[in-house]
């Protein structure tokens, strides 16, 4: 596994490729040189041998009588040397047991072509060169006719093969000695090529870590320099865009906070007025009563929206703080349901008591948003299930509706997001689930959403996770 990971590095792959190419080149050179040397040596030895035999025969043939007798054949065989066979019709002159290696193929070639012929064979792993030639009679007019005498000589090629093996080993040794030098050259070349790549990697890592001032100076005029310049331009563009976005976000957050703060006082006055108005609606005409009730509802909705905006502003500014105390989570959930008159509409499944250090008010906000959302947009029965382990507490809110469409799930916790565009006048501010998620994270926990399997009889499912150990927060 470690070796496999090592070979994934660009430097390692460059070195491996360079070494492989070097070894293949060296192997090809060794094979080519060995083949050439083998052919050259054997051919040279063969030419020398045939020339020597031809000269030896030429020195004796003028002294021969035709047709020859046994003494003439012995004289001819002695002139050629050991491992020689001379044949004339039924007469034979032999010296050496190796003459048995003369093949019928060589004899047929000598008799058919009436000229010197050679053949290389290997017997029991030992190489041999067979030479055969006919003795020709030259007439005064230059005509050459076969005399019927055939001379065959057998020569051992072991020394030649040994010399070839020595040349091959020399070539292999040279290639092996050249390999470390080639690897060193490859390492130096890879270092010069990969240095800019490493610098680009480091620059990209710094950019990813948030250092938008990170840049790599281009070096040279090659493709890597062009890539470096392009990445620098990209980083500059990203930095400019992010700076503009941060300014816009800061302006938007400041605007929301300022507007919320400025609206707080007049809304307090307006709330007091609509409360007085609410006490007198029974004395109004039906049309006036309907208008007054609409004004009261919209005023309460506006107050809730401003309060939610102020809460979101505190999260954005990082000023939201927890007021931690030891709380019975089950009791706090039950109190949240009771305060809103939901105990008869919501099924609570929980142990008798689960103690946890948290902000009770913020837990109430989370539960109210999750259960209120289930009651408004889901179908009964709505269930709240509290469970705990040694490390965490889970509060799960489910309904029995159709669930949320898949394309809606990633946006559920977005600010002002509403899955149904037609529900623009719902009592909620569109910030409830976003605030619930921020409160969960403020506690060091999380809030997730998915759909229960329709076969299980459920719809949307929200899961609040809170750690028991304060150090995990």
Buried (B, 14 or more C-beta within 10 A) or exposed (E): EEEEEEEEEEBBEBBBEBBEEBBEEBEEBBEEBBEEBBEEBBEEBBEEBBEBBBEBBEEBBEEBEEEBEEEBBBBBBBBBBEBBBBBBEEBEBBBBEBBEBBEEEBBEBBBEEBEBBBBEBEEEEEBBBBBBBBBBBEEEEEEEEEBBBBBBBBBEBEEBBEBBEEBBEBBBEEBEEBEEEBBEEBBEEBEEBBEBBEBBEEBBEBBEEEEBEBBBEBEEEEEBBEBBEEBBEEBEEEBEEEEEEEEEEEEEBEEBBEBBEEBEEEBEEBBEEBEEBBEEBEEBEEEEBEEBBEBBEEBBBBBBBBBBBBBBBBBBEEEBEBEBEEBBBBBBBBBBBEEBEBBEBBEBEBEEEBBBBBBBEBBBBBBBBBBBBBBEBBEEBBBBBBEBEEEBBBBBBBBBBEBBEEEBBEEBBEEEBBEEEEEEEEEBBBBBBBBBBBBBEBBBBEBBBEBBEEEEEBBBBBBBBBBBEEEEB
